[in-house]
Amino acid sequence: MKDALLDNTEVPILAMWKDESLTIPNKAARRLFHPTADLNNVKDGYDLVSKWHVWDETFTMRLDPSEYPISVLISMYE
């Protein structure tokens, strides 16, 4: 049921346990990955988000995965 609800929104959603052991991207979030990204052999949440290419607000600098908003949020609760 939750997958059906999450996958029927156009807003990318990425849910992650605070220990990064489980990460659940919805359909819109999965579309943000490069088509050749190997999502089948993901070790943990950090490994998954590192497959994204995230840029700063000016789109001039690519962020390090540790700077992604979800990574910053998770680190606040460690």
PERAHU-V491099 format. One record per residue. N is the residue number from 1. RES is the residue in one small letter. PSI is psi in degrees with one decimal (NA if undefined). OMEGA is omega as a letter, one per 30 degrees, with the letter a starting at -180 (none if undefined). NEAR is the number of other ideal C-beta (glycine too) atoms within 12 Angstrom. Layout:
BEGIN
((N RES PSI OMEGA NEAR) (N RES PSI OMEGA NEAR))
END
This chain:
BEGIN
((1 m -46.2 a 7) (2 k -37.7 l 12) (3 d -41.6 l 15) (4 a -41.1 l 10) (5 l -46.6 a 13) (6 l -38.6 a 21) (7 d -9.8 l 20) (8 n 13.5 l 14) (9 t 147.1 l 15) (10 e -5.2 a 13) (11 v 124.6 l 16) (12 p 129.1 l 23) (13 i 132.3 l 24) (14 l 112.1 l 32) (15 a 134.0 a 23) (16 m 135.2 l 28) (17 w 151.6 a 18) (18 k -18.9 l 19) (19 d 6.5 l 14) (20 e 13.3 a 27) (21 s -22.5 a 16) (22 l 130.7 l 19) (23 t 131.9 a 32) (24 i 104.1 l 23) (25 p 140.3 l 29) (26 n 178.9 a 23) (27 k -43.7 a 21) (28 a -37.5 l 17) (29 a -38.1 l 28) (30 r -29.2 l 24) (31 r -16.5 l 18) (32 l -15.3 l 25) (33 f 150.4 l 25) (34 h 142.9 a 13) (35 p -25.7 a 10) (36 t 1.6 a 7) (37 a 129.2 l 21) (38 d 100.7 a 14) (39 l -0.7 a 23) (40 n -22.9 a 10) (41 n 48.8 a 10) (42 v 130.1 a 24) (43 k -42.9 a 17) (44 d -176.1 a 21) (45 g -40.1 l 29) (46 y -39.8 l 28) (47 d -40.2 l 22) (48 l -50.3 a 33) (49 v -23.4 l 36) (50 s -14.3 l 28) (51 k -9.4 l 29) (52 w 154.4 l 32) (53 h 107.0 a 18) (54 v 136.6 a 26) (55 w 160.4 l 15) (56 d 177.2 a 14) (57 e -17.2 l 9) (58 t -3.5 a 8) (59 f 32.1 l 10) (60 t -16.9 a 8) (61 m 126.5 l 12) (62 r 132.2 a 15) (63 l 149.4 l 22) (64 d 144.7 a 17) (65 p -29.1 l 24) (66 s -15.4 l 17) (67 e -5.4 l 19) (68 y 143.7 a 28) (69 p -41.3 a 20) (70 i -35.1 l 32) (71 s -42.1 l 29) (72 v -44.2 l 17) (73 l -47.0 a 19) (74 i -41.1 a 26) (75 s -24.0 l 19) (76 m -23.3 a 10) (77 y 11.6 l 13) (78 e NA none 12))
END
